[in-house]
Amino acid sequence: MSIMENDVPPRRIGRPPRYSGRRQTFSFRITDEMRQQLIGAVRISGRSLSEEVEYRVARSFLEDRWEERMRETLSKLLHPDEKP
């Protein structure tokens, strides 16, 4: 048996992860104005910058679905005789 086989795996350095699920790193460019808006939102919400960006992206997808459902409902109300 070699020395390496008896070794315990090294401990992870740094703060422990906040999430049990695996997070992906995603980088993108934004304007200074957008960055300042995000920083302001972070101060108000208490979320981290990454959490704020993820929250807002998720909300945009929800809003897209709500908008589509509203269009479908409005179309049904305005044109009840038409079939989808």
N, C-alpha and C positions, 0 to 999 in steps of 0.2 A: 504494500500500500504506500503510495507516495504522500508527501506532505500536502499536496494540493487537494487530495481526496478528503482529508480531515478538516480542511479549512471551511469556515462558515462563510456564506456569501457576504460580501461587504454591505454595510448598511447604506441606504440611500442618503445622500447628502442634500441638505436644504430642507425647506419646510415640507410637511406632509401634504399630499394632494387634498384639495377640498372636496373632490368629487370621487365617488366610487367608480363611475363610468369613465371610459377613456375619452379624453378630449383631443382634438386635432388642432395643430397650429395652423393658422391661416393669416397671412399678412396681405395688406392692401394699402393703397395710397388714398389719402383724403386731404382736403384743403385745410388750411389753418383755421378757417371759419368753422368747418365741420368739427374739427378737433376741439375747438373751444366750446362748441355746443355740447359735445359729448362729455367733456370735463365738467361743465356746469350740471349736466344731467346726473353725472356720477356723484357730485356733491349733494344733490338733492335726494337721490335714491339710496345712497349708501352702498351701492353695488360697486364692484371693481370695474375698471374700464372694459375688460374682456366680458364680464357679465352683462354690462350695459349694452355693448355691441350685440351680443348674442340675444339678449332680451328684445332689442329693437328689431333685429332681423326676424326673429320668430313672430313678433307682432305684425310685421309687414306681411308675412305669409298668411296669418290669420285674417288680416284685413282684406287680403286678396280674395280669400274664400267667402268672407262675409259679403263683399261687394258682388261677387258672382251670384251668390244666393239672393241678394236683394234684386239684382237684374232679372233673375229667373222669376222671382215672385212678382215683380212689377210687370213683367211681360205677360204673365198669366192673368194678372188683374186687368190689364189694358186690352188683352186679346184672348178672352176666355175660350173662344171657338177654335183657335189655332192649336194644332197638335205639335208637340216638340219634335 
